[in-house]
């Protein structure tokens, strides 16, 4: 089966307007009784005494998009969802900005809660996205999900 | 045969390349590519990565003409 490759990536931070619009677009669907949202924000960690100023994200986009479509399809099947959406930033994202947005909807809350958590965990494990943590002294460390 | 190689993240930094096309003998597998990179790039054998052939993570060794082989360092999405 040949599938359309959809783009889940956004250059730069994910704005609160983008998130608000996503909610607004779904409100016409009155079968939805529950939305669940996960937002990942770039944290100001400290690595060996140096403050993280941001993360530069890159991805193997063709493979990541395929994997994200597969994960969404799996999740729609496994949980009683109405919709599922995933967005991730590429490029340099300063600390305090949102870089990851998972958005699910269902008739009742248990499905949306469970699906969001499942999708976030699987994305961290399965999707080829790479992050370079930029440090205050202009050096960097490669981020590894644990 | 011709193999298209892709490097990402830390491995792109190490090799100074995002992508390269190599003309290799027909019996070349992943192990031969890794041997070549170990010789070429000083810290290659210290790196942690997964290998994807044609966008599927695999432990297979054999390659065929036109394959896309990606070396993927640890994931950091989210």
Backbone of each chain as ProteinMPNN parsed JSONL, in Angstrom:
{"seq_chain_A": "XXXXXXXXXXXXXXXXXXXXXXXXXXXXXXXXXXXXXXXXXXXXXXXXXXXXXXXXXXXXXXXXXXXXXXXXXXXXXXXXXXXXXXXXXXXXXXXXXXXXXXXXXXXXXXXXXXXXXXXXXXXXXXXXXXXXXXXXXXXXXXXXXX", "coords_chain_A": {"N_chain_A": [[0.852, -1.202, 0.0], [0.675, 2.086, -0.979], [1.655, 5.001, 0.66], [0.769, 8.306, 1.425], [3.202, 10.712, 2.172], [3.135, 12.512, 4.981], [3.796, 15.695, 6.383], [5.174, 16.161, 9.486], [6.719, 18.005, 10.632], [7.912, 21.13, 11.839], [9.437, 24.15, 11.13], [11.357, 25.763, 13.473], [10.171, 27.097, 16.688], [7.083, 25.848, 18.189], [4.243, 27.663, 18.125], [2.027, 29.262, 20.522], [-0.229, 30.159, 19.276], [-0.478, 28.423, 17.097], [-1.107, 26.069, 18.44], [-3.493, 26.787, 19.687], [-5.062, 27.226, 17.399], [-5.172, 24.626, 16.414], [-6.784, 23.408, 18.296], [-9.123, 24.883, 17.983], [-9.866, 24.204, 15.345], [-10.825, 21.638, 15.698], [-13.136, 21.836, 17.108], [-15.482, 21.882, 15.737], [-16.143, 19.293, 15.44], [-18.388, 17.58, 17.025], [-18.59, 15.135, 18.161], [-16.463, 14.754, 19.67], [-15.465, 14.586, 23.008], [-13.378, 14.884, 24.632], [-10.189, 16.328, 24.78], [-6.723, 15.754, 24.651], [-3.528, 17.001, 25.401], [-0.08, 17.006, 24.846], [2.757, 18.883, 25.551], [6.043, 19.486, 24.723], [8.693, 21.173, 26.14], [11.675, 23.075, 25.664], [14.113, 22.536, 27.938], [15.967, 24.308, 30.406], [18.583, 22.916, 31.035], [21.519, 21.941, 32.944], [24.747, 21.197, 31.969], [27.597, 19.68, 32.962], [28.121, 21.985, 34.507], [27.547, 23.942, 32.656], [25.172, 26.058, 31.157], [22.305, 25.129, 29.312], [21.273, 26.594, 26.319], [19.56, 26.184, 24.262], [18.077, 23.858, 21.892], [19.178, 22.285, 18.969], [17.373, 20.832, 16.545], [17.323, 18.021, 14.338], [16.339, 15.725, 11.73], [15.806, 12.457, 10.312], [13.989, 12.845, 7.933], [12.234, 11.59, 6.008], [12.061, 8.938, 6.895], [11.225, 9.376, 9.518], [8.734, 10.614, 9.178], [7.291, 8.498, 8.018], [7.354, 6.66, 10.123], [5.971, 8.061, 12.068], [3.431, 8.252, 10.934], [2.773, 5.548, 10.93], [2.737, 5.073, 13.694], [0.633, 6.739, 14.477], [-1.494, 5.503, 13.145], [-1.472, 2.972, 14.373], [-2.109, 3.819, 16.973], [-4.629, 4.941, 16.67], [-6.027, 2.67, 16.167], [-5.6, 1.094, 18.445], [-6.516, 2.594, 20.633], [-9.566, 4.219, 21.616], [-9.862, 6.494, 19.768], [-10.674, 9.683, 18.268], [-9.249, 11.535, 16.733], [-5.726, 12.017, 15.994], [-2.763, 13.841, 16.328], [0.563, 14.87, 15.53], [3.29, 16.951, 16.078], [6.556, 18.198, 15.508], [9.382, 20.206, 16.233], [11.954, 21.5, 14.04], [15.338, 22.629, 13.625], [16.838, 25.441, 15.386], [15.845, 25.724, 18.683], [15.105, 27.806, 21.242], [15.577, 27.686, 24.87], [12.66, 27.311, 26.889], [10.848, 27.427, 24.863], [8.283, 25.767, 22.951], [8.695, 22.565, 21.535], [7.509, 20.264, 20.756], [4.491, 18.665, 20.12], [1.747, 16.891, 20.881], [-1.432, 15.761, 20.137], [-4.516, 14.624, 20.961], [-7.832, 13.336, 20.484], [-11.006, 12.248, 21.734], [-14.092, 10.48, 22.475], [-14.488, 10.181, 25.188], [-12.547, 10.793, 28.181], [-10.573, 8.695, 29.02], [-9.424, 7.347, 26.785], [-8.096, 9.343, 25.287], [-6.218, 10.298, 27.177], [-4.636, 7.956, 27.624], [-3.712, 7.364, 25.058], [-2.196, 9.603, 24.322], [-0.052, 9.502, 26.109], [1.093, 7.044, 25.38], [1.812, 7.577, 22.708], [3.665, 9.7, 22.966], [5.728, 8.449, 24.43], [6.486, 6.418, 22.63], [7.342, 7.885, 20.414], [9.64, 9.105, 21.393], [11.238, 6.862, 21.609], [11.244, 5.613, 19.049], [11.45, 7.275, 16.798], [13.466, 8.793, 14.356], [14.857, 11.402, 15.36], [17.069, 13.991, 16.076], [19.058, 15.731, 18.498], [20.87, 18.601, 19.278], [22.29, 19.905, 22.011], [22.724, 23.175, 22.791], [25.2, 25.039, 24.356], [25.999, 27.545, 26.868], [28.588, 28.512, 26.446], [29.009, 28.356, 23.782], [29.725, 25.783, 23.023], [28.666, 22.351, 22.456], [26.46, 19.568, 23.248], [25.462, 16.28, 22.358], [22.164, 15.301, 22.536], [20.57, 12.617, 24.273], [17.859, 10.454, 24.411], [16.476, 9.073, 27.333]], "CA_chain_A": [[0.0, 0.0, 0.0], [1.492, 3.294, -1.043], [1.082, 6.008, 1.541], [1.18, 9.687, 1.278], [4.076, 11.145, 3.268], [2.675, 13.784, 5.537], [4.869, 16.351, 7.116], [4.898, 16.425, 10.897], [7.781, 18.865, 11.151], [7.711, 22.575, 11.778], [10.704, 24.844, 11.35], [11.287, 26.724, 14.575], [9.31, 26.744, 17.821], [5.64, 25.695, 17.957], [3.686, 28.828, 18.822], [0.755, 29.03, 21.218], [-1.284, 30.378, 18.276], [-0.615, 27.177, 16.334], [-1.78, 25.105, 19.322], [-4.876, 27.269, 19.834], [-5.743, 26.963, 16.124], [-5.418, 23.185, 16.313], [-7.965, 23.118, 19.135], [-10.281, 25.525, 17.35], [-10.248, 23.434, 14.151], [-11.497, 20.388, 16.067], [-14.361, 22.063, 17.884], [-16.648, 21.603, 14.882], [-16.479, 17.874, 15.585], [-19.045, 17.523, 18.335], [-18.479, 13.783, 18.737], [-15.33, 14.826, 20.608], [-15.794, 15.013, 24.366], [-12.128, 15.04, 25.39], [-8.919, 16.571, 24.094], [-5.544, 15.7, 25.514], [-2.395, 17.648, 24.737], [1.237, 16.998, 25.475], [3.672, 19.869, 24.976], [7.428, 19.372, 25.19], [9.366, 22.479, 26.142], [13.136, 22.952, 25.798], [14.439, 22.806, 29.347], [17.291, 24.914, 30.629], [19.406, 21.999, 31.83], [22.914, 22.319, 33.121], [25.601, 20.054, 31.634], [28.944, 19.979, 33.471], [28.189, 23.378, 34.962], [27.231, 24.906, 31.587], [23.732, 26.183, 30.968], [21.781, 24.867, 27.963], [20.551, 27.781, 25.818], [18.563, 25.749, 23.289], [18.378, 22.584, 21.223], [19.041, 22.305, 17.506], [16.82, 19.532, 16.146], [17.335, 17.572, 12.943], [15.647, 14.428, 11.645], [15.783, 11.689, 9.06], [12.584, 13.231, 7.784], [11.411, 10.62, 5.271], [11.812, 7.792, 7.77], [10.474, 9.848, 10.694], [7.34, 10.805, 8.772], [6.675, 7.17, 7.872], [7.22, 6.07, 11.46], [4.919, 8.807, 12.774], [2.147, 7.824, 10.349], [2.534, 4.195, 11.442], [2.397, 5.197, 15.112], [-0.717, 7.3, 14.568], [-2.45, 4.458, 12.743], [-1.487, 2.007, 15.48], [-2.774, 4.41, 18.144], [-6.06, 5.078, 16.351], [-6.591, 1.333, 16.249], [-5.457, 0.563, 19.799], [-7.319, 3.377, 21.582], [-10.821, 4.649, 21.006], [-9.598, 7.904, 19.462], [-11.303, 10.293, 17.097], [-8.118, 12.01, 15.922], [-4.41, 12.107, 16.633], [-1.835, 14.688, 15.572], [1.901, 14.976, 16.117], [4.152, 17.97, 15.456], [7.859, 18.352, 16.159], [10.195, 21.289, 15.653], [13.31, 21.326, 13.516], [16.104, 23.87, 13.727], [17.244, 25.879, 16.73], [14.73, 26.09, 19.556], [15.64, 28.303, 22.524], [14.923, 27.186, 26.087], [11.383, 27.981, 27.17], [9.941, 27.344, 23.711], [7.696, 24.435, 22.741], [9.293, 21.902, 20.379], [6.856, 18.968, 20.542], [3.058, 18.861, 20.371], [0.935, 15.707, 20.575], [-2.799, 16.232, 20.326], [-5.455, 13.532, 20.692], [-9.218, 13.603, 20.871], [-11.835, 11.038, 21.849], [-15.411, 10.741, 23.032], [-14.351, 10.251, 26.652], [-11.148, 11.084, 28.499], [-9.534, 7.657, 29.192], [-8.732, 7.011, 25.526], [-7.176, 10.428, 24.931], [-5.109, 10.272, 28.149], [-3.772, 6.79, 27.406], [-3.098, 7.433, 23.729], [-1.16, 10.648, 24.31], [1.124, 8.991, 26.808], [1.676, 6.002, 24.537], [2.438, 8.182, 21.523], [4.856, 10.464, 23.379], [6.787, 7.49, 24.779], [6.941, 5.714, 21.425], [8.074, 8.838, 19.567], [10.983, 9.261, 21.964], [11.994, 5.62, 21.376], [11.229, 5.033, 17.694], [11.479, 8.197, 15.657], [14.827, 9.317, 14.19], [15.01, 12.848, 15.552], [18.347, 14.185, 16.774], [19.071, 17.042, 19.152], [22.167, 19.124, 19.724], [22.068, 20.885, 23.082], [23.647, 24.293, 22.655], [25.575, 25.489, 25.7], [26.23, 28.995, 26.964], [29.927, 28.908, 25.97], [29.03, 28.038, 22.342], [30.003, 24.371, 22.734], [27.399, 21.621, 22.428], [26.419, 18.149, 23.61], [24.369, 15.604, 21.655], [21.15, 14.836, 23.481], [20.168, 11.21, 24.148], [16.651, 10.153, 25.196], [16.621, 7.954, 28.285]], "C_chain_A": [[0.879, 1.24, 0.0], [0.823, 4.395, -0.232], [1.633, 7.385, 1.247], [2.092, 10.044, 2.463], [3.586, 12.506, 3.751], [3.788, 14.396, 6.356], [4.437, 16.694, 8.539], [5.845, 17.463, 11.471], [7.506, 20.337, 10.882], [9.074, 23.215, 11.987], [10.542, 25.888, 12.431], [10.321, 26.27, 15.657], [7.853, 26.6, 17.403], [4.945, 26.775, 18.793], [2.388, 28.478, 19.531], [-0.418, 29.289, 20.27], [-1.554, 29.097, 17.476], [-1.41, 26.148, 17.147], [-3.259, 25.492, 19.485], [-5.683, 26.995, 18.564], [-6.099, 25.491, 15.977], [-6.659, 22.813, 17.131], [-9.223, 23.639, 18.429], [-10.799, 24.693, 16.172], [-11.046, 22.183, 14.495], [-12.85, 20.606, 16.731], [-15.632, 21.879, 17.068], [-17.077, 20.141, 14.999], [-17.066, 17.638, 16.976], [-19.164, 16.094, 18.891], [-17.354, 13.766, 19.773], [-15.826, 15.335, 21.959], [-14.545, 15.277, 25.181], [-10.964, 15.313, 24.44], [-7.821, 16.314, 25.108], [-4.361, 16.216, 24.721], [-1.136, 17.402, 25.543], [2.085, 18.036, 24.76], [5.053, 19.631, 25.577], [8.08, 20.737, 25.064], [10.865, 22.258, 26.304], [13.533, 23.461, 27.187], [15.837, 23.406, 29.469], [18.089, 24.019, 31.573], [20.773, 22.612, 32.068], [23.755, 21.082, 32.84], [27.031, 20.43, 32.014], [29.097, 21.459, 33.817], [27.881, 24.405, 33.884], [25.722, 24.895, 31.31], [23.361, 25.924, 29.505], [20.974, 26.093, 27.514], [19.471, 27.405, 24.8], [18.95, 24.398, 22.724], [18.198, 22.783, 19.721], [18.601, 20.913, 17.069], [17.018, 19.279, 14.658], [16.668, 16.203, 12.915], [15.953, 13.759, 10.312], [14.32, 11.779, 8.631], [11.72, 12.191, 7.086], [11.053, 9.448, 6.173], [10.953, 8.207, 8.962], [9.006, 10.03, 10.337], [6.619, 9.468, 8.622], [6.385, 6.547, 9.227], [6.089, 6.758, 12.244], [3.533, 8.44, 12.235], [1.769, 6.439, 10.891], [2.067, 4.251, 12.899], [0.98, 5.754, 15.289], [-1.763, 6.249, 14.225], [-2.598, 3.404, 13.823], [-2.312, 2.535, 16.642], [-4.275, 4.575, 17.905], [-6.763, 3.74, 16.486], [-6.659, 0.826, 17.699], [-6.372, 1.275, 20.803], [-8.575, 3.851, 20.849], [-10.75, 6.156, 20.698], [-10.467, 8.392, 18.315], [-10.215, 10.834, 16.167], [-6.834, 11.983, 16.732], [-3.503, 12.938, 15.735], [-0.513, 14.798, 16.318], [2.665, 16.06, 15.355], [5.453, 18.058, 16.244], [8.647, 19.448, 15.451], [11.479, 20.755, 15.037], [14.015, 22.68, 13.632], [16.365, 24.243, 15.178], [16.057, 26.362, 17.54], [15.31, 26.552, 20.9], [14.919, 27.681, 23.72], [13.646, 27.997, 26.325], [10.429, 27.984, 25.994], [9.449, 25.905, 23.566], [8.251, 23.835, 21.447], [8.535, 20.628, 19.981], [5.404, 19.094, 20.98], [2.331, 17.598, 19.924], [-0.492, 16.019, 21.023], [-3.752, 15.095, 19.97], [-6.86, 13.965, 21.103], [-10.0, 12.293, 20.846], [-13.194, 11.43, 22.418], [-15.322, 10.999, 24.538], [-12.87, 10.261, 27.01], [-10.17, 9.906, 28.582], [-8.744, 7.367, 27.911], [-7.707, 8.084, 25.175], [-5.969, 10.443, 25.873], [-4.122, 9.148, 27.802], [-3.025, 6.905, 26.082], [-1.977, 8.47, 23.696], [0.118, 10.127, 24.951], [1.855, 7.935, 25.971], [2.441, 6.632, 23.371], [3.716, 8.95, 21.886], [6.013, 9.499, 23.676], [7.354, 6.799, 23.547], [7.749, 6.635, 20.513], [9.502, 8.981, 20.078], [11.865, 8.052, 21.644], [12.254, 5.344, 19.896], [11.537, 5.972, 16.554], [12.845, 8.879, 15.546], [14.88, 10.856, 14.153], [16.249, 13.024, 16.425], [18.397, 15.59, 17.344], [20.459, 17.409, 19.635], [21.877, 20.18, 20.784], [23.153, 21.951, 23.013], [23.929, 24.849, 24.056], [26.009, 26.952, 25.675], [27.611, 29.422, 26.444], [30.129, 28.546, 24.492], [29.579, 26.655, 22.005], [28.65, 23.657, 22.693], [27.583, 20.185, 22.892], [25.287, 17.526, 22.816], [23.435, 14.985, 22.677], [20.809, 13.367, 23.207], [18.927, 10.998, 25.004], [16.896, 8.955, 26.096], [15.267, 7.379, 28.64]], "O_chain_A": [[1.724, 1.416, 0.878], [-0.362, 4.691, -0.385], [2.792, 7.571, 0.877], [1.788, 9.717, 3.611], [3.621, 13.5, 3.027], [4.611, 13.695, 6.943], [3.466, 17.419, 8.756], [5.785, 17.771, 12.661], [6.951, 20.721, 9.852], [9.79, 22.86, 12.923], [9.704, 26.784, 12.329], [9.725, 25.197, 15.562], [7.433, 27.159, 16.389], [5.053, 26.788, 20.019], [1.725, 27.503, 19.175], [-1.487, 28.704, 20.44], [-2.703, 28.741, 17.216], [-2.271, 25.449, 16.613], [-4.149, 24.643, 19.428], [-6.842, 26.584, 18.635], [-7.173, 25.142, 15.486], [-7.477, 22.0, 16.7], [-10.229, 22.941, 18.299], [-12.005, 24.5, 16.018], [-11.85, 21.715, 13.688], [-13.622, 19.661, 16.897], [-16.722, 21.737, 17.622], [-18.218, 19.791, 14.7], [-16.342, 17.515, 17.963], [-19.757, 15.874, 19.947], [-17.297, 12.889, 20.634], [-16.504, 16.358, 22.051], [-14.618, 15.823, 26.282], [-10.783, 14.624, 23.436], [-7.974, 16.622, 26.29], [-4.204, 15.918, 23.537], [-1.12, 17.566, 26.763], [2.134, 18.076, 23.531], [5.207, 19.582, 26.797], [8.025, 21.373, 24.011], [11.279, 21.341, 27.013], [13.323, 24.62, 27.547], [16.755, 23.051, 28.73], [18.248, 24.326, 32.755], [21.137, 23.637, 31.491], [23.502, 20.023, 33.414], [27.605, 21.371, 31.465], [30.088, 22.094, 33.457], [27.939, 25.607, 34.143], [25.097, 23.837, 31.243], [24.008, 26.427, 28.586], [20.101, 26.568, 28.24], [18.579, 28.202, 24.509], [20.012, 23.859, 23.036], [17.214, 23.364, 19.264], [19.345, 19.942, 17.201], [16.9, 20.185, 13.832], [16.456, 15.591, 13.962], [16.309, 14.41, 9.33], [13.518, 10.895, 8.933], [10.596, 11.931, 7.515], [9.902, 9.014, 6.221], [10.054, 7.47, 9.368], [8.127, 9.643, 11.108], [5.473, 9.323, 9.047], [5.315, 5.982, 9.452], [5.351, 6.11, 12.986], [2.575, 8.332, 13.001], [0.621, 6.188, 11.258], [1.123, 3.563, 13.286], [0.226, 5.294, 16.146], [-2.777, 6.112, 14.908], [-3.709, 2.989, 14.151], [-3.113, 1.808, 17.229], [-5.086, 4.379, 18.81], [-7.932, 3.67, 16.864], [-7.644, 0.215, 18.114], [-6.93, 0.648, 21.703], [-8.624, 3.875, 19.619], [-11.47, 6.966, 21.281], [-10.935, 7.603, 17.494], [-10.26, 10.614, 14.957], [-6.843, 11.934, 17.962], [-3.483, 12.75, 14.519], [-0.465, 14.818, 17.548], [2.676, 16.07, 14.124], [5.459, 18.001, 17.473], [8.582, 19.593, 14.23], [12.014, 19.723, 15.442], [13.375, 23.727, 13.725], [16.135, 23.444, 16.085], [15.351, 27.288, 17.141], [15.937, 25.764, 21.609], [13.789, 27.208, 23.595], [13.565, 29.184, 26.011], [9.313, 28.489, 26.107], [10.107, 24.959, 23.998], [8.281, 24.491, 20.406], [8.876, 19.987, 18.987], [5.118, 19.573, 22.078], [2.303, 17.274, 18.736], [-0.722, 16.479, 22.141], [-3.796, 14.651, 18.822], [-7.042, 14.838, 21.951], [-9.715, 11.377, 20.074], [-13.41, 12.582, 22.794], [-15.973, 11.891, 25.082], [-12.035, 9.793, 26.236], [-9.003, 10.095, 28.238], [-7.531, 7.165, 27.96], [-6.576, 7.768, 24.807], [-4.832, 10.585, 25.425], [-2.918, 9.38, 27.702], [-1.841, 6.578, 26.001], [-0.925, 8.23, 23.104], [1.215, 10.285, 24.416], [3.082, 7.944, 25.873], [3.58, 6.258, 23.089], [4.725, 8.853, 21.187], [7.138, 9.713, 23.224], [8.566, 6.618, 23.435], [8.731, 6.205, 19.908], [10.454, 8.978, 19.298], [13.071, 8.186, 21.435], [13.34, 4.9, 19.523], [11.854, 5.524, 15.452], [13.329, 9.469, 16.511], [14.937, 11.489, 13.099], [16.448, 12.29, 17.394], [17.853, 16.528, 16.761], [21.13, 16.628, 20.31], [21.29, 21.222, 20.491], [24.341, 21.662, 23.158], [23.008, 25.095, 24.836], [26.337, 27.513, 24.629], [27.785, 30.572, 26.042], [31.258, 28.443, 24.014], [29.87, 26.37, 20.843], [27.609, 24.288, 22.875], [28.695, 19.656, 22.926], [24.253, 18.164, 22.614], [23.858, 14.243, 23.564], [20.765, 12.934, 22.055], [18.932, 11.322, 26.192], [17.456, 7.946, 25.667], [15.184, 6.435, 29.425]]}, "seq_chain_B": "XXXXXXXXXXXXXXXXXXXXXXXXXXXXXXXXXXXXXXXXXXXXXXXXXXXXXXXXXXXXXXXXXXXXXXXXXXXXXX", "coords_chain_B": {"N_chain_B": [[28.481, -1.874, -7.333], [26.133, 0.731, -6.383], [25.842, 2.607, -3.457], [23.851, 4.549, -1.335], [24.649, 6.681, 1.22], [23.678, 7.885, 4.395], [24.269, 10.199, 6.968], [23.55, 11.171, 10.3], [22.97, 13.65, 12.874], [25.248, 13.384, 15.499], [26.923, 11.727, 14.044], [26.988, 12.839, 11.519], [28.298, 15.105, 12.134], [30.765, 14.042, 12.94], [31.727, 12.828, 10.586], [31.621, 14.872, 8.809], [29.862, 14.909, 6.756], [26.601, 14.818, 5.283], [25.492, 13.161, 3.504], [26.47, 10.648, 1.212], [27.511, 9.081, -1.833], [28.569, 5.894, -2.573], [30.647, 3.899, -4.565], [30.858, 0.559, -4.584], [32.278, -2.813, -4.16], [30.281, -5.629, -5.299], [29.693, -7.511, -3.267], [29.644, -6.148, -0.939], [28.704, -5.468, 2.408], [26.961, -4.253, 5.371], [28.893, -4.497, 7.364], [31.315, -4.196, 5.98], [31.11, -1.563, 5.17], [31.163, -0.331, 7.663], [33.741, -1.025, 8.447], [35.239, 0.42, 6.658], [34.532, 3.033, 7.419], [35.537, 3.079, 9.987], [38.257, 3.063, 9.519], [38.458, 5.457, 8.208], [37.426, 7.499, 9.849], [38.38, 8.753, 12.881], [37.091, 8.258, 15.491], [35.032, 6.55, 14.944], [34.474, 3.853, 15.715], [33.778, 4.118, 18.361], [31.286, 5.022, 18.485], [27.738, 5.016, 19.101], [25.06, 3.615, 17.399], [22.176, 3.027, 15.257], [21.338, 1.098, 12.362], [19.691, 1.889, 9.391], [18.193, 0.481, 6.584], [17.02, 1.493, 3.565], [15.166, 3.033, 4.963], [14.232, 1.443, 7.025], [14.84, 0.167, 10.196], [17.357, -2.17, 10.778], [19.056, -5.332, 11.208], [20.191, -6.642, 9.291], [22.764, -7.666, 7.001], [23.421, -7.781, 4.298], [23.586, -5.954, 1.218], [22.104, -4.239, -1.595], [22.352, -2.986, -4.963], [21.788, 0.488, -5.138], [20.673, 0.796, -2.626], [19.673, 2.655, 0.279], [21.471, 3.606, 2.946], [21.33, 4.376, 6.257], [22.936, 5.848, 9.006], [22.191, 6.021, 12.298], [22.421, 7.94, 15.069], [21.805, 7.975, 18.722], [18.356, 8.597, 19.487], [16.604, 11.676, 20.006], [14.21, 12.956, 20.129], [11.289, 14.824, 21.168]], "CA_chain_B": [[27.144, -1.318, -7.111], [26.137, 2.057, -5.791], [25.114, 2.68, -2.176], [23.68, 5.918, -0.832], [24.848, 6.681, 2.676], [23.254, 9.106, 5.098], [24.71, 10.327, 8.363], [22.726, 12.136, 11.039], [23.363, 14.1, 14.209], [26.649, 13.314, 15.875], [27.704, 11.043, 13.001], [27.18, 13.825, 10.448], [29.354, 16.0, 12.647], [32.032, 13.297, 12.937], [32.202, 12.552, 9.227], [31.594, 16.103, 8.001], [29.003, 14.647, 5.589], [25.224, 14.405, 5.526], [25.106, 12.186, 2.494], [27.448, 10.372, 0.169], [27.242, 7.921, -2.673], [29.801, 5.114, -2.702], [30.712, 2.794, -5.522], [31.507, -0.497, -3.794], [32.154, -4.143, -4.765], [28.927, -6.173, -5.167], [29.445, -8.299, -2.048], [29.758, -5.266, 0.234], [27.586, -5.418, 3.356], [27.085, -3.202, 6.401], [30.17, -4.668, 8.069], [32.384, -3.621, 5.147], [30.979, -0.097, 5.254], [31.631, 0.066, 8.997], [35.198, -1.161, 8.434], [35.733, 1.554, 5.886], [34.372, 4.273, 8.204], [36.449, 2.987, 11.135], [39.574, 3.499, 9.034], [38.407, 6.832, 7.717], [37.062, 8.483, 10.878], [39.116, 8.301, 14.074], [36.335, 7.732, 16.638], [33.829, 5.844, 14.459], [34.17, 2.614, 16.464], [33.294, 4.44, 19.708], [29.945, 5.605, 18.369], [26.536, 4.187, 19.244], [24.101, 3.96, 16.342], [21.39, 1.991, 14.602], [21.444, 1.181, 10.909], [18.437, 1.727, 8.649], [18.345, 0.259, 5.151], [15.787, 1.954, 2.92], [14.293, 3.637, 5.98], [13.795, 0.491, 8.039], [15.939, -0.239, 11.064], [17.588, -3.571, 10.471], [20.363, -5.884, 11.563], [20.637, -7.389, 8.105], [24.099, -7.275, 6.567], [23.559, -7.723, 2.842], [23.097, -4.752, 0.541], [21.992, -4.355, -3.049], [22.554, -1.742, -5.704], [20.784, 1.538, -4.965], [20.168, 0.891, -1.246], [19.955, 3.842, 1.09], [21.904, 3.126, 4.264], [21.429, 5.521, 7.167], [23.529, 5.587, 10.323], [21.359, 6.85, 13.168], [22.84, 8.015, 16.477], [20.655, 7.892, 19.633], [17.256, 9.52, 19.192], [16.473, 12.742, 21.013], [12.974, 13.704, 19.893], [10.392, 15.014, 22.297]], "C_chain_B": [[27.253, 0.015, -6.381], [25.285, 2.063, -4.52], [25.036, 4.146, -1.744], [23.723, 5.896, 0.686], [24.32, 7.99, 3.24], [23.761, 9.052, 6.533], [23.857, 11.387, 9.033], [23.393, 12.521, 12.353], [24.858, 14.041, 14.417], [27.52, 12.673, 14.786], [27.925, 11.95, 11.792], [28.292, 14.792, 10.858], [30.724, 15.318, 12.542], [32.597, 13.14, 11.52], [32.295, 13.82, 8.373], [30.706, 15.957, 6.771], [27.574, 14.373, 6.06], [24.872, 13.206, 4.654], [26.288, 11.898, 1.6], [27.06, 9.128, -0.608], [28.563, 7.197, -2.875], [29.624, 4.036, -3.767], [31.5, 1.689, -4.828], [31.392, -1.842, -4.518], [30.792, -4.764, -4.425], [28.656, -6.899, -3.85], [29.527, -7.436, -0.775], [28.493, -5.315, 1.08], [27.831, -4.303, 4.362], [28.462, -3.268, 7.075], [31.331, -4.036, 7.292], [32.324, -2.088, 5.182], [31.517, 0.4, 6.595], [33.157, -0.006, 9.077], [35.837, 0.033, 7.736], [35.655, 2.851, 6.708], [35.294, 4.272, 9.43], [37.849, 3.439, 10.726], [39.596, 4.99, 8.741], [38.213, 7.865, 8.831], [37.519, 7.969, 12.248], [38.236, 7.677, 15.169], [35.076, 6.964, 16.216], [33.47, 4.65, 15.345], [33.744, 2.868, 17.913], [31.836, 4.893, 19.677], [28.851, 4.551, 18.57], [25.572, 4.594, 18.138], [23.274, 2.739, 15.932], [21.568, 2.174, 13.106], [20.054, 0.987, 10.303], [18.771, 1.521, 7.175], [16.995, 0.566, 4.507], [14.71, 2.33, 3.949], [13.665, 2.647, 6.946], [14.999, 0.076, 8.872], [16.114, -1.738, 10.94], [18.933, -4.024, 11.02], [20.897, -6.695, 10.387], [22.006, -6.849, 7.664], [24.151, -7.0, 5.068], [22.952, -6.443, 2.272], [22.955, -5.035, -0.942], [22.128, -2.975, -3.687], [21.416, -0.748, -5.44], [20.24, 1.675, -3.549], [20.551, 2.215, -0.603], [20.262, 3.357, 2.503], [22.11, 4.332, 5.175], [22.001, 5.065, 8.504], [22.919, 6.583, 11.306], [21.88, 6.839, 14.609], [21.61, 8.029, 17.387], [19.615, 8.988, 19.383], [17.066, 10.503, 20.348], [15.206, 13.558, 20.806], [12.169, 13.862, 21.171], [10.779, 16.194, 23.156]], "O_chain_B": [[28.3, 0.376, -5.843], [24.152, 1.582, -4.517], [26.025, 4.877, -1.785], [22.951, 5.199, 1.344], [24.489, 9.056, 2.648], [23.694, 8.025, 7.209], [23.485, 12.382, 8.411], [24.259, 11.812, 12.866], [25.637, 14.573, 13.626], [28.69, 13.022, 14.624], [28.946, 11.837, 11.114], [29.103, 15.228, 10.041], [31.706, 15.926, 12.117], [33.796, 13.302, 11.297], [32.966, 13.835, 7.341], [30.777, 16.77, 5.85], [27.366, 13.767, 7.111], [24.061, 12.357, 5.026], [27.041, 12.811, 1.259], [26.372, 8.244, -0.1], [29.553, 7.796, -3.293], [28.594, 3.366, -3.847], [32.678, 1.865, -4.518], [30.529, -2.013, -5.379], [30.217, -4.46, -3.38], [27.523, -6.907, -3.367], [29.482, -7.963, 0.336], [27.375, -5.221, 0.572], [28.77, -3.517, 4.232], [29.102, -2.246, 7.321], [32.218, -3.418, 7.881], [33.352, -1.413, 5.22], [32.225, 1.405, 6.664], [33.791, 0.847, 9.699], [36.848, 0.572, 8.186], [36.583, 3.66, 6.698], [35.77, 5.323, 9.859], [38.542, 4.111, 11.49], [40.582, 5.686, 8.981], [38.761, 8.966, 8.769], [37.102, 6.904, 12.704], [38.615, 6.648, 15.727], [34.169, 6.754, 17.022], [32.303, 4.456, 15.687], [33.386, 1.927, 18.62], [31.228, 5.119, 20.723], [29.022, 3.374, 18.253], [25.296, 5.78, 17.957], [23.624, 1.594, 16.219], [21.904, 3.261, 12.636], [19.335, 0.051, 10.652], [19.535, 2.288, 6.589], [15.971, -0.02, 4.858], [13.534, 1.991, 3.815], [12.68, 2.966, 7.612], [16.038, -0.313, 8.339], [15.142, -2.492, 10.991], [19.828, -3.215, 11.264], [21.933, -7.351, 10.491], [22.343, -5.698, 7.938], [24.847, -6.087, 4.624], [21.952, -5.926, 2.77], [23.591, -5.94, -1.483], [22.027, -1.946, -3.019], [20.238, -1.101, -5.51], [19.433, 2.566, -3.284], [21.591, 2.804, -0.896], [19.409, 2.768, 3.167], [22.947, 5.194, 4.908], [21.603, 4.039, 9.055], [23.091, 7.796, 11.185], [21.783, 5.818, 15.29], [20.484, 8.089, 16.891], [19.951, 10.14, 19.107], [17.335, 10.188, 21.508], [15.12, 14.706, 21.243], [12.354, 13.117, 22.134], [10.11, 16.479, 24.15]]}, "name": "protein", "num_of_chains": 2, "seq": "XXXXXXXXXXXXXXXXXXXXXXXXXXXXXXXXXXXXXXXXXXXXXXXXXXXXXXXXXXXXXXXXXXXXXXXXXXXXXXXXXXXXXXXXXXXXXXXXXXXXXXXXXXXXXXXXXXXXXXXXXXXXXXXXXXXXXXXXXXXXXXXXXXXXXXXXXXXXXXXXXXXXXXXXXXXXXXXXXXXXXXXXXXXXXXXXXXXXXXXXXXXXXXXXXXXXXXXXXXXXXXXX"}
